[in-house]
């Protein structure tokens, strides 16, 4: 199995949305074995879960994170290569007068250095990153 896609938070959260997008669910079903998460997305998921008060929603999210997400998708590190690419890309964007959100840069750098397609519902958040392939499974 060769990884092809890196999922951002908006994509991996879609199955537990109040009204999940059918296209995203279908594409996750078809391509799940080719997908991974970047460590910053795992952080966002755990952070969001940890902030919820005890109750049904938190229990359901905890079950989804462990039984589905962690069981199905490898988590790729924000490693030395990603950090180097991210640093150079931040400097390039700064020189253009563009500020990219730090975590989006981390996510983009993992996708770029691992040669993966980034799957997001917010392609505009990643449009400024050079050499990054981005798709939106909602469209």
C-alpha positions, 0 to 999 in steps of 0.5 A: 500500500502506497500513501497518496493522500494527507487528510486535514482536520476538515476532512477527517472530521466530516464523518462525525459532522451533523450532516456529513458530506456524502462525497467526502464519505464516499471518497474516504471509503474508496481511498482510506487505505491510501490516506494518512494524517499529519501530526498537527491534525492529530493534535487539533483532534485531540485538543478539540476532544480534550476541551469538550465537557464530559457527556455523550458528544465527548464519548462519541468523539473519543470513540471515533478518534480511537476506533476509527481514526487511530485504527485506520490512518497512520500519523506522519510526523512533522519531522526535520525535512518538513520543518526545513521546507516549512521554514523556507516556505515561511521566509518566501511568503514573508518576503511576499508580504503574506502570512500563512497560519503556522499550523497550516504551514506544518500540515502543508510541509508534511504533505509536500515533503512526503509527496502526498496530495493534501485533502481539505475542505478549505483549499484557500488556506493552502493556496499560497504554498508552493509545489503543494497539490491540494484537492477538495473532496466536497466538490 
